[in-house]
Amino acid sequence: MARPTSNMVLLGAAVLLMLSTLCKAAPVTACPSKTGYDALPDWTCNPIRSSDRKVYSSLAAAEAVCKSNSTCVCFNSAGEVFFSNDTQGRSQRGCAYVKQVCAPKSGYETLGKVKISTSKQGGGKENTVGSANAAESACNADSKCLAFNDAGLYITKILIVDSATTTTSCAYKKALCTNKYGFKYKKDSNFKGLSGLRGVKKDKMSSAAAAESFCKITPKCTAWNSKGEYVIGGVQGYESESDVCTYVKQPCPPVPGFTAYYGLAVNQGIGGAPVSTESGLCFSDIKTMCTNDPNCLVFDTLRNIWRTDVEPTKSFPGMCTYRRVAGF
């Protein structure tokens, strides 16, 4: 008779599955927010003309120039200022700050000052309610609403965006997924939780907001979704599900101004030994200490600290290594 597989063996398999997925996570930079700008990690603007890029001595200097110049499109942590952008940009470690033409709205994608309309064929309708607040409230309350603008117009069922026609009104499109600090989202996707294992659980709360709050404060929570479901422990995989947004927790807690490398450590044979190992401190103490010390350039979850800029390259499952972005 075959011997039953123990829960501990199954749990070990689940953990290995989860780690194998997480070990593939790319380094992620946590960008401090700046009023009036969209913060974009590990990306930067790309000018249409080379003359539209200027380089300054610091992030602070670049920010000051961008604030004072109405033609500035964005700036970044490398001290670059851009006066045009090809809309696609390019990958670059650090933070880019794109000037907001329109104030952001929770639950909506900002389309900018463009024309929105509909087609009556198929049941599309333009509704005028008189003010931006009224249009936003009406769109929130109407499940068929797709977009609104601050001229008091909201659109149901069919949306046409004319990006070539500029207007004085900011337009907003209802978004299934929105950016959440410390999470990455998967649109039209849901997780498949591993069931029947000790330490692994999938359940549902009263709302998506409740699931989000729970997952934020629960270290072992792996993901949550817009249906209010959450999962603790391993995730078997993800499957397609329309109109569902799944938020997956980043394996390393974000530290503003640092790039997090999951599953990688400093190769001390190349990068040198740490200047100190603060094993008596908890991680939150190390995080605070290094955030406030501009000479702390790299630290990890084993409380090692380096004062030289070293890129983590050595495989170390479960390790989080943080590398300061120049300018912060």
Secondary structure, DSSP 4 states (H G I P E B T S, - for coil): -PPPPPHHHHHHHHHHHHHHHHTTPPPEEBPPP-TTEEEEET-B---SSGGGEEE-SSHHHHHHHHHH-TT--EEETTSEEES---SS-B--SSEEEEEPSS---TTEEEEEEEEEE--TTTT-EEEE-SSHHHHHHHHHH-TTEEEEETTSEEEES--EEEEEEEEEEEEEEE-S----TTEEEEEEEEEEE--SSTT-EEEE-SSHHHHHHHHHH-TTEEEEETTSEEEES-EEEEEEEEEEEEEEE-SS---BTEEEEEEEE--HHHH---SEE-TTS-HHHHHHHHHH-TT--EEETT-EEESS-----EEEEEEEEEEEPTT-
